[in-house]
């Protein structure tokens, strides 16, 4: 039995969105990376000359006291994401892609 089948046998993941990807402007992306180091996982790897991404561990940001500006992050989400904070609540990770093509 492969790993995915094993996990699904323990708990159904139907209608569960653990990972969400969002695209933001390069400027908004650069702003996001100033909020602190904890909860943001690089590589801010360039997938093109004008694009890069970070992976945010939302559970760490929500559940722990970190070197991370949570209030600024909340404001950033409200300004730059189509998702509201209620929609973000069940998510574990947020992949944020910064690009000039948005």
N, C-alpha and C positions, 0 to 999 in steps of 0.2 A: 504494500500500500504506500503510495507516495505521500509526501508531507501534507499537501493540500487536502487530499482525501482524508487523511488522519485528522486534520484540524476540523474539517467540515463534519466529521462523524461526532466530534465532541460538541459542536455548537453550530447551528446554521448561521451563515453569514449573509443570508438573503436580506436585501434592503438595508445592509449595513455599509456605510461609506466610511472606511477607516482612513482613506487617503484622498485628498482633493488637490487638484492642480489649478493654480490661478496664474494668469498673465497680468503683469503690471508694467507701467512705463519704467524705463531705465532709471529715471529720477526717483520714482517711488521705491524701486528696488534698493537703490543706494541709501535711501532714507531708512528703510527697514533694517539694514545691516548696522545702523548706529545705535540700536536699542540695547545692545549687550551681547555677550558671547554665549551665555548659557541658553540652551533651547534652540540655537541655530546651528545646524550642521552643514559645513561645507563638504564637498568641494563647491565653491561658487565656480563651477566648471563652465568654461565657455563652450557652448554648443555652436556658436557662430561668432562672428566678430562683434556683434551687438547684443548678444544674449548670454545670460548666465542664470544660475538658479541656486537657491538654498532650500534646505529641508528644515522645517520648523517642527520640533517635537511639542505639540500642543499640550500633551499630558504633563510634561515637565513644567511648561509655562503656567499651567493652571494649578498644579498640585504642590509645587515647591517654591520656596523662597530662593530666587535665583538672582544672579547678576544680570537682570533683564528688566527693562522698563515696561512693566505690564500696562500701565495706564496709557503710555504713548503707543504701545502696540494695539491696544483696543481702539484708540482714536484712529490709528493708521488703517485698521481693518474697516472701520466705519466709512472712511474716506475713499479707500482704494478697492475694496472688494464688493462684489455684488452679494456676497453672503452676509447675513446678519449674524450677531453673536450667538443667537439660538441655533442657527444652522451649523455654526462652527463647533458647538459644544460636544457633539458625539464624535467628532473627528479626532484621530490620533496624530496625524501628520498633515502638514500643509506644504506642498511643493510650490514654491513661488518662483516664477520665471520672469526675469526682467528683460524687456526687449524694446527696441524702437519701433517694432512692427505692430504694436498694440493699437 
